[in-house]
């Protein structure tokens, strides 16, 4: 049975993010990110090189985990945790636009992950349990 465009785009995002953020395979990641990549994040330098340089600057042992994901047309939105070996983490919603089989454009919403003690709701921001 053939997959829908949305299913293909979601699988593509999972593969691409794993290659870049977890495997740190920058040559392999080039096939996922357009050379003309548009980065709307205020904390990342422009283009694919800006993103790759950010990932290169992360501490060894940093990792990306995915959660809820939605797709519509050329857009995929994913709720993720980006964590560092020191226990700090960011919870992020990444919005990717895919064009001609590569990531063409990106937006995000980011916030530091709260501990159970910091959370007024006493619910985790990502997944079902607190990590700290």
Secondary structure, DSSP 8 states (H G I E B T S, - for coil): ----HHHHHHHHHHHHHIIIIIS--HHHHTTTEEEEEEE--TTS-SHHHHHHHHHHHS-TT-EEEEEEEEEETTEEEEEEEEE-TTS-EEEEEEEEEEETTEEEEEEEEEEE---TTT-SS-S-SSSSS---
